[in-house]
Amino acid sequence: MQATLVTIPAHFDGQSIQLDADITLKPNTRLLVTVLGEDNSHRSLVREAMQLSQNSLTNIWDNEDDAAYDHLTERHRL
C-alpha cells in the first residue's frame, strides 16, 4: 500500500498548532510538521511542494475508472 501525504496549512496560536483547513483525523494520526520562516521566504518552498504533490493527485484522479464516472455524470446533466 502506498502512503499518501497531504499538506494542510496551519498556524501556531501561542499554545498549540491549529489546522487552517477542515480535515478529520483519527486519534494518534502521525503528522509531520514543517516550520516556515517569518520572512515569507517559504512561499517558493510551498509552491514547489504543491507542484510535487500534483503528480500524486493526477495519478489518483486522472485514470480510466475516473473517466468512466465522468461520462456517467455528463448523462445526468443533460
PyMOL Python script that loads the backbone (N, CA, C, O; Angstrom):
from pymol import cmd

cmd.read_pdbstr("""\
ATOM      1  N   MET A   1       0.838  -1.176   0.000  1.00  0.00           N
ATOM      2  CA  MET A   1       0.000   0.000   0.000  1.00  0.00           C
ATOM      3  C   MET A   1       0.885   1.241   0.000  1.00  0.00           C
ATOM      4  O   MET A   1       1.835   1.337   0.777  1.00  0.00           O
ATOM      5  N   GLN A   2       0.569   2.177  -0.867  1.00  0.00           N
ATOM      6  CA  GLN A   2       1.366   3.393  -0.984  1.00  0.00           C
ATOM      7  C   GLN A   2       0.807   4.469  -0.046  1.00  0.00           C
ATOM      8  O   GLN A   2      -0.403   4.693  -0.003  1.00  0.00           O
ATOM      9  N   ALA A   3       1.680   5.119   0.691  1.00  0.00           N
ATOM     10  CA  ALA A   3       1.264   6.183   1.607  1.00  0.00           C
ATOM     11  C   ALA A   3       0.926   7.445   0.824  1.00  0.00           C
ATOM     12  O   ALA A   3       1.565   7.759  -0.181  1.00  0.00           O
ATOM     13  N   THR A   4      -0.084   8.161   1.295  1.00  0.00           N
ATOM     14  CA  THR A   4      -0.468   9.419   0.688  1.00  0.00           C
ATOM     15  C   THR A   4      -0.123  10.541   1.652  1.00  0.00           C
ATOM     16  O   THR A   4      -0.533  10.510   2.812  1.00  0.00           O
ATOM     17  N   LEU A   5       0.616  11.518   1.190  1.00  0.00           N
ATOM     18  CA  LEU A   5       0.947  12.675   2.010  1.00  0.00           C
ATOM     19  C   LEU A   5       0.029  13.827   1.618  1.00  0.00           C
ATOM     20  O   LEU A   5      -0.165  14.101   0.433  1.00  0.00           O
ATOM     21  N   VAL A   6      -0.522  14.487   2.601  1.00  0.00           N
ATOM     22  CA  VAL A   6      -1.416  15.617   2.383  1.00  0.00           C
ATOM     23  C   VAL A   6      -0.824  16.809   3.121  1.00  0.00           C
ATOM     24  O   VAL A   6      -0.457  16.696   4.291  1.00  0.00           O
ATOM     25  N   THR A   7      -0.730  17.938   2.454  1.00  0.00           N
ATOM     26  CA  THR A   7      -0.228  19.152   3.084  1.00  0.00           C
ATOM     27  C   THR A   7      -1.412  20.020   3.500  1.00  0.00           C
ATOM     28  O   THR A   7      -2.276  20.340   2.684  1.00  0.00           O
ATOM     29  N   ILE A   8      -1.442  20.395   4.770  1.00  0.00           N
ATOM     30  CA  ILE A   8      -2.528  21.198   5.312  1.00  0.00           C
ATOM     31  C   ILE A   8      -1.933  22.466   5.912  1.00  0.00           C
ATOM     32  O   ILE A   8      -1.037  22.383   6.752  1.00  0.00           O
ATOM     33  N   PRO A   9      -2.412  23.636   5.502  1.00  0.00           N
ATOM     34  CA  PRO A   9      -1.901  24.858   6.121  1.00  0.00           C
ATOM     35  C   PRO A   9      -2.316  24.908   7.594  1.00  0.00           C
ATOM     36  O   PRO A   9      -3.391  24.437   7.966  1.00  0.00           O
ATOM     37  N   ALA A  10      -1.452  25.482   8.415  1.00  0.00           N
ATOM     38  CA  ALA A  10      -1.723  25.563   9.848  1.00  0.00           C
ATOM     39  C   ALA A  10      -0.960  26.748  10.434  1.00  0.00           C
ATOM     40  O   ALA A  10      -0.122  27.354   9.766  1.00  0.00           O
ATOM     41  N   HIS A  11      -1.258  27.063  11.673  1.00  0.00           N
ATOM     42  CA  HIS A  11      -0.529  28.124  12.372  1.00  0.00           C
ATOM     43  C   HIS A  11      -0.437  27.768  13.856  1.00  0.00           C
ATOM     44  O   HIS A  11      -1.209  26.953  14.361  1.00  0.00           O
ATOM     45  N   PHE A  12       0.507  28.383  14.533  1.00  0.00           N
ATOM     46  CA  PHE A  12       0.699  28.206  15.967  1.00  0.00           C
ATOM     47  C   PHE A  12       0.087  29.407  16.668  1.00  0.00           C
ATOM     48  O   PHE A  12       0.494  30.541  16.412  1.00  0.00           O
ATOM     49  N   ASP A  13      -0.879  29.183  17.545  1.00  0.00           N
ATOM     50  CA  ASP A  13      -1.581  30.295  18.197  1.00  0.00           C
ATOM     51  C   ASP A  13      -0.933  30.735  19.507  1.00  0.00           C
ATOM     52  O   ASP A  13      -1.515  31.514  20.261  1.00  0.00           O
ATOM     53  N   GLY A  14       0.268  30.236  19.773  1.00  0.00           N
ATOM     54  CA  GLY A  14       0.962  30.569  21.008  1.00  0.00           C
ATOM     55  C   GLY A  14       0.893  29.443  22.026  1.00  0.00           C
ATOM     56  O   GLY A  14       1.692  29.399  22.962  1.00  0.00           O
ATOM     57  N   GLN A  15      -0.065  28.526  21.846  1.00  0.00           N
ATOM     58  CA  GLN A  15      -0.195  27.395  22.754  1.00  0.00           C
ATOM     59  C   GLN A  15      -0.229  26.056  22.020  1.00  0.00           C
ATOM     60  O   GLN A  15       0.331  25.069  22.497  1.00  0.00           O
ATOM     61  N   SER A  16      -0.882  26.024  20.866  1.00  0.00           N
ATOM     62  CA  SER A  16      -0.987  24.761  20.125  1.00  0.00           C
ATOM     63  C   SER A  16      -1.044  25.037  18.627  1.00  0.00           C
ATOM     64  O   SER A  16      -1.270  26.166  18.192  1.00  0.00           O
ATOM     65  N   ILE A  17      -0.836  23.994  17.862  1.00  0.00           N
ATOM     66  CA  ILE A  17      -0.909  24.096  16.405  1.00  0.00           C
ATOM     67  C   ILE A  17      -2.372  23.987  15.992  1.00  0.00           C
ATOM     68  O   ILE A  17      -3.072  23.060  16.401  1.00  0.00           O
ATOM     69  N   GLN A  18      -2.825  24.927  15.187  1.00  0.00           N
ATOM     70  CA  GLN A  18      -4.207  24.964  14.707  1.00  0.00           C
ATOM     71  C   GLN A  18      -4.218  24.721  13.201  1.00  0.00           C
ATOM     72  O   GLN A  18      -3.527  25.416  12.456  1.00  0.00           O
ATOM     73  N   LEU A  19      -4.995  23.742  12.751  1.00  0.00           N
ATOM     74  CA  LEU A  19      -5.113  23.483  11.320  1.00  0.00           C
ATOM     75  C   LEU A  19      -6.008  24.541  10.691  1.00  0.00           C
ATOM     76  O   LEU A  19      -7.031  24.917  11.264  1.00  0.00           O
ATOM     77  N   ASP A  20      -5.621  25.023   9.507  1.00  0.00           N
ATOM     78  CA  ASP A  20      -6.377  26.064   8.818  1.00  0.00           C
ATOM     79  C   ASP A  20      -7.298  25.490   7.742  1.00  0.00           C
ATOM     80  O   ASP A  20      -7.805  26.241   6.909  1.00  0.00           O
ATOM     81  N   ALA A  21      -7.519  24.203   7.745  1.00  0.00           N
ATOM     82  CA  ALA A  21      -8.401  23.550   6.776  1.00  0.00           C
ATOM     83  C   ALA A  21      -9.222  22.504   7.524  1.00  0.00           C
ATOM     84  O   ALA A  21      -8.761  21.910   8.498  1.00  0.00           O
ATOM     85  N   ASP A  22     -10.440  22.295   7.048  1.00  0.00           N
ATOM     86  CA  ASP A  22     -11.285  21.262   7.647  1.00  0.00           C
ATOM     87  C   ASP A  22     -10.806  19.895   7.207  1.00  0.00           C
ATOM     88  O   ASP A  22     -10.783  19.587   6.016  1.00  0.00           O
ATOM     89  N   ILE A  23     -10.428  19.086   8.162  1.00  0.00           N
ATOM     90  CA  ILE A  23      -9.995  17.720   7.886  1.00  0.00           C
ATOM     91  C   ILE A  23     -10.279  16.894   9.135  1.00  0.00           C
ATOM     92  O   ILE A  23     -10.132  17.374  10.260  1.00  0.00           O
ATOM     93  N   THR A  24     -10.684  15.660   8.924  1.00  0.00           N
ATOM     94  CA  THR A  24     -10.939  14.759  10.036  1.00  0.00           C
ATOM     95  C   THR A  24      -9.751  13.823  10.182  1.00  0.00           C
ATOM     96  O   THR A  24      -9.371  13.131   9.237  1.00  0.00           O
ATOM     97  N   LEU A  25      -9.172  13.809  11.366  1.00  0.00           N
ATOM     98  CA  LEU A  25      -8.041  12.940  11.657  1.00  0.00           C
ATOM     99  C   LEU A  25      -8.426  11.958  12.755  1.00  0.00           C
ATOM    100  O   LEU A  25      -9.126  12.311  13.704  1.00  0.00           O
ATOM    101  N   LYS A  26      -7.966  10.733  12.615  1.00  0.00           N
ATOM    102  CA  LYS A  26      -8.187   9.733  13.659  1.00  0.00           C
ATOM    103  C   LYS A  26      -7.204   9.997  14.802  1.00  0.00           C
ATOM    104  O   LYS A  26      -6.122  10.541  14.579  1.00  0.00           O
ATOM    105  N   PRO A  27      -7.578   9.614  16.021  1.00  0.00           N
ATOM    106  CA  PRO A  27      -6.633   9.763  17.143  1.00  0.00           C
ATOM    107  C   PRO A  27      -5.312   9.054  16.832  1.00  0.00           C
ATOM    108  O   PRO A  27      -5.294   7.981  16.229  1.00  0.00           O
ATOM    109  N   ASN A  28      -4.245   9.657  17.244  1.00  0.00           N
ATOM    110  CA  ASN A  28      -2.882   9.138  17.066  1.00  0.00           C
ATOM    111  C   ASN A  28      -2.413   9.123  15.615  1.00  0.00           C
ATOM    112  O   ASN A  28      -1.455   8.425  15.283  1.00  0.00           O
ATOM    113  N   THR A  29      -3.080   9.888  14.742  1.00  0.00           N
ATOM    114  CA  THR A  29      -2.597  10.016  13.368  1.00  0.00           C
ATOM    115  C   THR A  29      -1.218  10.641  13.398  1.00  0.00           C
ATOM    116  O   THR A  29      -1.007  11.662  14.052  1.00  0.00           O
ATOM    117  N   ARG A  30      -0.289  10.037  12.699  1.00  0.00           N
ATOM    118  CA  ARG A  30       1.083  10.560  12.664  1.00  0.00           C
ATOM    119  C   ARG A  30       1.135  11.745  11.708  1.00  0.00           C
ATOM    120  O   ARG A  30       0.544  11.711  10.629  1.00  0.00           O
ATOM    121  N   LEU A  31       1.843  12.788  12.113  1.00  0.00           N
ATOM    122  CA  LEU A  31       1.952  14.021  11.333  1.00  0.00           C
ATOM    123  C   LEU A  31       3.404  14.424  11.205  1.00  0.00           C
ATOM    124  O   LEU A  31       4.233  14.075  12.046  1.00  0.00           O
ATOM    125  N   LEU A  32       3.707  15.158  10.155  1.00  0.00           N
ATOM    126  CA  LEU A  32       4.996  15.836  10.005  1.00  0.00           C
ATOM    127  C   LEU A  32       4.704  17.329  10.076  1.00  0.00           C
ATOM    128  O   LEU A  32       3.767  17.810   9.439  1.00  0.00           O
ATOM    129  N   VAL A  33       5.493  18.057  10.839  1.00  0.00           N
ATOM    130  CA  VAL A  33       5.287  19.499  10.983  1.00  0.00           C
ATOM    131  C   VAL A  33       6.497  20.213  10.408  1.00  0.00           C
ATOM    132  O   VAL A  33       7.632  19.925  10.788  1.00  0.00           O
ATOM    133  N   THR A  34       6.257  21.141   9.495  1.00  0.00           N
ATOM    134  CA  THR A  34       7.317  21.960   8.915  1.00  0.00           C
ATOM    135  C   THR A  34       7.132  23.390   9.391  1.00  0.00           C
ATOM    136  O   THR A  34       6.072  23.979   9.178  1.00  0.00           O
ATOM    137  N   VAL A  35       8.129  23.947  10.021  1.00  0.00           N
ATOM    138  CA  VAL A  35       8.065  25.328  10.499  1.00  0.00           C
ATOM    139  C   VAL A  35       8.612  26.227   9.394  1.00  0.00           C
ATOM    140  O   VAL A  35       9.750  26.066   8.952  1.00  0.00           O
ATOM    141  N   LEU A  36       7.787  27.172   8.958  1.00  0.00           N
ATOM    142  CA  LEU A  36       8.165  28.079   7.881  1.00  0.00           C
ATOM    143  C   LEU A  36       8.709  29.377   8.464  1.00  0.00           C
ATOM    144  O   LEU A  36       8.266  29.816   9.526  1.00  0.00           O
ATOM    145  N   GLY A  37       9.662  29.987   7.778  1.00  0.00           N
ATOM    146  CA  GLY A  37      10.268  31.231   8.249  1.00  0.00           C
ATOM    147  C   GLY A  37       9.281  32.390   8.273  1.00  0.00           C
ATOM    148  O   GLY A  37       8.313  32.408   7.512  1.00  0.00           O
ATOM    149  N   GLU A  38       9.528  33.341   9.136  1.00  0.00           N
ATOM    150  CA  GLU A  38       8.654  34.503   9.269  1.00  0.00           C
ATOM    151  C   GLU A  38       8.839  35.512   8.139  1.00  0.00           C
ATOM    152  O   GLU A  38       8.013  36.409   7.972  1.00  0.00           O
ATOM    153  N   ASP A  39       9.907  35.377   7.368  1.00  0.00           N
ATOM    154  CA  ASP A  39      10.194  36.364   6.326  1.00  0.00           C
ATOM    155  C   ASP A  39       9.507  36.054   4.985  1.00  0.00           C
ATOM    156  O   ASP A  39       9.814  36.684   3.974  1.00  0.00           O
ATOM    157  N   ASN A  40       8.585  35.091   4.975  1.00  0.00           N
ATOM    158  CA  ASN A  40       7.847  34.701   3.771  1.00  0.00           C
ATOM    159  C   ASN A  40       8.725  34.090   2.684  1.00  0.00           C
ATOM    160  O   ASN A  40       8.265  33.922   1.554  1.00  0.00           O
ATOM    161  N   SER A  41       9.980  33.752   2.996  1.00  0.00           N
ATOM    162  CA  SER A  41      10.829  33.111   2.001  1.00  0.00           C
ATOM    163  C   SER A  41      10.368  31.681   1.735  1.00  0.00           C
ATOM    164  O   SER A  41      10.840  31.040   0.796  1.00  0.00           O
ATOM    165  N   HIS A  42       9.455  31.183   2.550  1.00  0.00           N
ATOM    166  CA  HIS A  42       8.933  29.831   2.401  1.00  0.00           C
ATOM    167  C   HIS A  42       7.966  29.697   1.227  1.00  0.00           C
ATOM    168  O   HIS A  42       7.646  28.579   0.823  1.00  0.00           O
ATOM    169  N   ARG A  43       7.497  30.807   0.674  1.00  0.00           N
ATOM    170  CA  ARG A  43       6.486  30.739  -0.390  1.00  0.00           C
ATOM    171  C   ARG A  43       6.943  29.899  -1.572  1.00  0.00           C
ATOM    172  O   ARG A  43       6.147  29.150  -2.137  1.00  0.00           O
ATOM    173  N   SER A  44       8.206  30.009  -1.956  1.00  0.00           N
ATOM    174  CA  SER A  44       8.687  29.205  -3.085  1.00  0.00           C
ATOM    175  C   SER A  44       8.731  27.728  -2.700  1.00  0.00           C
ATOM    176  O   SER A  44       8.482  26.865  -3.543  1.00  0.00           O
ATOM    177  N   LEU A  45       9.045  27.423  -1.431  1.00  0.00           N
ATOM    178  CA  LEU A  45       9.039  26.036  -0.979  1.00  0.00           C
ATOM    179  C   LEU A  45       7.624  25.456  -1.003  1.00  0.00           C
ATOM    180  O   LEU A  45       7.423  24.307  -1.397  1.00  0.00           O
ATOM    181  N   VAL A  46       6.652  26.256  -0.581  1.00  0.00           N
ATOM    182  CA  VAL A  46       5.261  25.810  -0.595  1.00  0.00           C
ATOM    183  C   VAL A  46       4.819  25.551  -2.027  1.00  0.00           C
ATOM    184  O   VAL A  46       4.179  24.539  -2.309  1.00  0.00           O
ATOM    185  N   ARG A  47       5.159  26.462  -2.931  1.00  0.00           N
ATOM    186  CA  ARG A  47       4.804  26.287  -4.340  1.00  0.00           C
ATOM    187  C   ARG A  47       5.425  25.008  -4.899  1.00  0.00           C
ATOM    188  O   ARG A  47       4.769  24.250  -5.615  1.00  0.00           O
ATOM    189  N   GLU A  48       6.685  24.778  -4.567  1.00  0.00           N
ATOM    190  CA  GLU A  48       7.374  23.582  -5.047  1.00  0.00           C
ATOM    191  C   GLU A  48       6.733  22.317  -4.482  1.00  0.00           C
ATOM    192  O   GLU A  48       6.570  21.334  -5.206  1.00  0.00           O
ATOM    193  N   ALA A  49       6.370  22.328  -3.207  1.00  0.00           N
ATOM    194  CA  ALA A  49       5.713  21.169  -2.603  1.00  0.00           C
ATOM    195  C   ALA A  49       4.366  20.901  -3.257  1.00  0.00           C
ATOM    196  O   ALA A  49       3.996  19.748  -3.476  1.00  0.00           O
ATOM    197  N   MET A  50       3.632  21.967  -3.570  1.00  0.00           N
ATOM    198  CA  MET A  50       2.351  21.804  -4.240  1.00  0.00           C
ATOM    199  C   MET A  50       2.542  21.206  -5.632  1.00  0.00           C
ATOM    200  O   MET A  50       1.757  20.357  -6.055  1.00  0.00           O
ATOM    201  N   GLN A  51       3.577  21.643  -6.343  1.00  0.00           N
ATOM    202  CA  GLN A  51       3.846  21.094  -7.668  1.00  0.00           C
ATOM    203  C   GLN A  51       4.224  19.622  -7.573  1.00  0.00           C
ATOM    204  O   GLN A  51       3.814  18.825  -8.416  1.00  0.00           O
ATOM    205  N   LEU A  52       5.003  19.250  -6.555  1.00  0.00           N
ATOM    206  CA  LEU A  52       5.381  17.850  -6.380  1.00  0.00           C
ATOM    207  C   LEU A  52       4.167  16.984  -6.053  1.00  0.00           C
ATOM    208  O   LEU A  52       4.090  15.837  -6.494  1.00  0.00           O
ATOM    209  N   SER A  53       3.229  17.516  -5.294  1.00  0.00           N
ATOM    210  CA  SER A  53       2.041  16.739  -4.950  1.00  0.00           C
ATOM    211  C   SER A  53       1.094  16.611  -6.137  1.00  0.00           C
ATOM    212  O   SER A  53       0.225  15.739  -6.139  1.00  0.00           O
ATOM    213  N   GLN A  54       1.245  17.459  -7.135  1.00  0.00           N
ATOM    214  CA  GLN A  54       0.374  17.400  -8.302  1.00  0.00           C
ATOM    215  C   GLN A  54       0.447  16.035  -8.988  1.00  0.00           C
ATOM    216  O   GLN A  54      -0.569  15.534  -9.470  1.00  0.00           O
ATOM    217  N   ASN A  55       1.636  15.428  -9.036  1.00  0.00           N
ATOM    218  CA  ASN A  55       1.769  14.105  -9.648  1.00  0.00           C
ATOM    219  C   ASN A  55       0.895  13.080  -8.933  1.00  0.00           C
ATOM    220  O   ASN A  55       0.235  12.269  -9.583  1.00  0.00           O
ATOM    221  N   SER A  56       0.885  13.109  -7.614  1.00  0.00           N
ATOM    222  CA  SER A  56       0.056  12.174  -6.851  1.00  0.00           C
ATOM    223  C   SER A  56      -1.421  12.414  -7.127  1.00  0.00           C
ATOM    224  O   SER A  56      -2.186  11.469  -7.321  1.00  0.00           O
ATOM    225  N   LEU A  57      -1.816  13.672  -7.143  1.00  0.00           N
ATOM    226  CA  LEU A  57      -3.219  13.981  -7.411  1.00  0.00           C
ATOM    227  C   LEU A  57      -3.625  13.551  -8.818  1.00  0.00           C
ATOM    228  O   LEU A  57      -4.728  13.047  -9.026  1.00  0.00           O
ATOM    229  N   THR A  58      -2.738  13.752  -9.772  1.00  0.00           N
ATOM    230  CA  THR A  58      -3.021  13.331 -11.140  1.00  0.00           C
ATOM    231  C   THR A  58      -3.181  11.828 -11.218  1.00  0.00           C
ATOM    232  O   THR A  58      -4.092  11.339 -11.885  1.00  0.00           O
ATOM    233  N   ASN A  59      -2.308  11.081 -10.544  1.00  0.00           N
ATOM    234  CA  ASN A  59      -2.417   9.619 -10.541  1.00  0.00           C
ATOM    235  C   ASN A  59      -3.721   9.150  -9.920  1.00  0.00           C
ATOM    236  O   ASN A  59      -4.302   8.160 -10.366  1.00  0.00           O
ATOM    237  N   ILE A  60      -4.181   9.848  -8.903  1.00  0.00           N
ATOM    238  CA  ILE A  60      -5.413   9.459  -8.226  1.00  0.00           C
ATOM    239  C   ILE A  60      -6.634   9.775  -9.079  1.00  0.00           C
ATOM    240  O   ILE A  60      -7.531   8.940  -9.200  1.00  0.00           O
ATOM    241  N   TRP A  61      -6.687  10.968  -9.675  1.00  0.00           N
ATOM    242  CA  TRP A  61      -7.902  11.425 -10.345  1.00  0.00           C
ATOM    243  C   TRP A  61      -7.915  11.201 -11.851  1.00  0.00           C
ATOM    244  O   TRP A  61      -8.992  11.087 -12.436  1.00  0.00           O
ATOM    245  N   ASP A  62      -6.782  11.135 -12.482  1.00  0.00           N
ATOM    246  CA  ASP A  62      -6.732  11.006 -13.941  1.00  0.00           C
ATOM    247  C   ASP A  62      -6.471   9.550 -14.308  1.00  0.00           C
ATOM    248  O   ASP A  62      -5.341   9.165 -14.608  1.00  0.00           O
ATOM    249  N   ASN A  63      -7.523   8.753 -14.280  1.00  0.00           N
ATOM    250  CA  ASN A  63      -7.385   7.336 -14.596  1.00  0.00           C
ATOM    251  C   ASN A  63      -8.635   6.857 -15.316  1.00  0.00           C
ATOM    252  O   ASN A  63      -9.629   7.580 -15.393  1.00  0.00           O
ATOM    253  N   GLU A  64      -8.587   5.645 -15.840  1.00  0.00           N
ATOM    254  CA  GLU A  64      -9.710   5.104 -16.615  1.00  0.00           C
ATOM    255  C   GLU A  64     -10.994   5.001 -15.794  1.00  0.00           C
ATOM    256  O   GLU A  64     -12.074   5.303 -16.302  1.00  0.00           O
ATOM    257  N   ASP A  65     -10.893   4.587 -14.553  1.00  0.00           N
ATOM    258  CA  ASP A  65     -12.091   4.479 -13.717  1.00  0.00           C
ATOM    259  C   ASP A  65     -12.743   5.837 -13.510  1.00  0.00           C
ATOM    260  O   ASP A  65     -13.969   5.948 -13.539  1.00  0.00           O
ATOM    261  N   ASP A  66     -11.946   6.853 -13.305  1.00  0.00           N
ATOM    262  CA  ASP A  66     -12.475   8.198 -13.124  1.00  0.00           C
ATOM    263  C   ASP A  66     -13.119   8.696 -14.421  1.00  0.00           C
ATOM    264  O   ASP A  66     -14.157   9.357 -14.376  1.00  0.00           O
ATOM    265  N   ALA A  67     -12.526   8.391 -15.560  1.00  0.00           N
ATOM    266  CA  ALA A  67     -13.077   8.806 -16.848  1.00  0.00           C
ATOM    267  C   ALA A  67     -14.464   8.197 -17.050  1.00  0.00           C
ATOM    268  O   ALA A  67     -15.356   8.867 -17.571  1.00  0.00           O
ATOM    269  N   ALA A  68     -14.662   6.943 -16.649  1.00  0.00           N
ATOM    270  CA  ALA A  68     -15.979   6.306 -16.761  1.00  0.00           C
ATOM    271  C   ALA A  68     -16.999   7.056 -15.914  1.00  0.00           C
ATOM    272  O   ALA A  68     -18.139   7.243 -16.339  1.00  0.00           O
ATOM    273  N   TYR A  69     -16.605   7.481 -14.731  1.00  0.00           N
ATOM    274  CA  TYR A  69     -17.504   8.254 -13.874  1.00  0.00           C
ATOM    275  C   TYR A  69     -17.867   9.587 -14.526  1.00  0.00           C
ATOM    276  O   TYR A  69     -19.017  10.019 -14.452  1.00  0.00           O
ATOM    277  N   ASP A  70     -16.901  10.235 -15.162  1.00  0.00           N
ATOM    278  CA  ASP A  70     -17.175  11.500 -15.840  1.00  0.00           C
ATOM    279  C   ASP A  70     -18.266  11.336 -16.884  1.00  0.00           C
ATOM    280  O   ASP A  70     -19.135  12.199 -17.007  1.00  0.00           O
ATOM    281  N   HIS A  71     -18.235  10.239 -17.641  1.00  0.00           N
ATOM    282  CA  HIS A  71     -19.252  10.009 -18.664  1.00  0.00           C
ATOM    283  C   HIS A  71     -20.628   9.796 -18.046  1.00  0.00           C
ATOM    284  O   HIS A  71     -21.632  10.235 -18.608  1.00  0.00           O
ATOM    285  N   LEU A  72     -20.688   9.133 -16.907  1.00  0.00           N
ATOM    286  CA  LEU A  72     -21.966   8.933 -16.225  1.00  0.00           C
ATOM    287  C   LEU A  72     -22.552  10.256 -15.762  1.00  0.00           C
ATOM    288  O   LEU A  72     -23.752  10.487 -15.909  1.00  0.00           O
ATOM    289  N   THR A  73     -21.726  11.121 -15.206  1.00  0.00           N
ATOM    290  CA  THR A  73     -22.229  12.393 -14.705  1.00  0.00           C
ATOM    291  C   THR A  73     -22.641  13.308 -15.844  1.00  0.00           C
ATOM    292  O   THR A  73     -23.543  14.127 -15.670  1.00  0.00           O
ATOM    293  N   GLU A  74     -22.003  13.192 -17.012  1.00  0.00           N
ATOM    294  CA  GLU A  74     -22.399  14.002 -18.163  1.00  0.00           C
ATOM    295  C   GLU A  74     -23.810  13.643 -18.598  1.00  0.00           C
ATOM    296  O   GLU A  74     -24.584  14.535 -18.944  1.00  0.00           O
ATOM    297  N   ARG A  75     -24.167  12.365 -18.593  1.00  0.00           N
ATOM    298  CA  ARG A  75     -25.511  11.932 -18.996  1.00  0.00           C
ATOM    299  C   ARG A  75     -26.562  12.491 -18.049  1.00  0.00           C
ATOM    300  O   ARG A  75     -27.656  12.852 -18.483  1.00  0.00           O
ATOM    301  N   HIS A  76     -26.244  12.566 -16.763  1.00  0.00           N
ATOM    302  CA  HIS A  76     -27.216  13.057 -15.796  1.00  0.00           C
ATOM    303  C   HIS A  76     -27.416  14.556 -15.876  1.00  0.00           C
ATOM    304  O   HIS A  76     -28.441  15.064 -15.424  1.00  0.00           O
ATOM    305  N   ARG A  77     -26.475  15.263 -16.434  1.00  0.00           N
ATOM    306  CA  ARG A  77     -26.600  16.723 -16.577  1.00  0.00           C
ATOM    307  C   ARG A  77     -27.507  17.092 -17.731  1.00  0.00           C
ATOM    308  O   ARG A  77     -28.085  18.179 -17.733  1.00  0.00           O
ATOM    309  N   LEU A  78     -27.649  16.209 -18.718  1.00  0.00           N
ATOM    310  CA  LEU A  78     -28.446  16.519 -19.909  1.00  0.00           C
ATOM    311  C   LEU A  78     -29.914  16.511 -19.659  1.00  0.00           C
ATOM    312  O   LEU A  78     -30.697  16.756 -20.576  1.00  0.00           O
TER     313      LEU A  78
END
""", "prot")
cmd.dss("prot")
cmd.show_as("cartoon", "prot")
cmd.util.cbc("prot")
cmd.orient("prot")
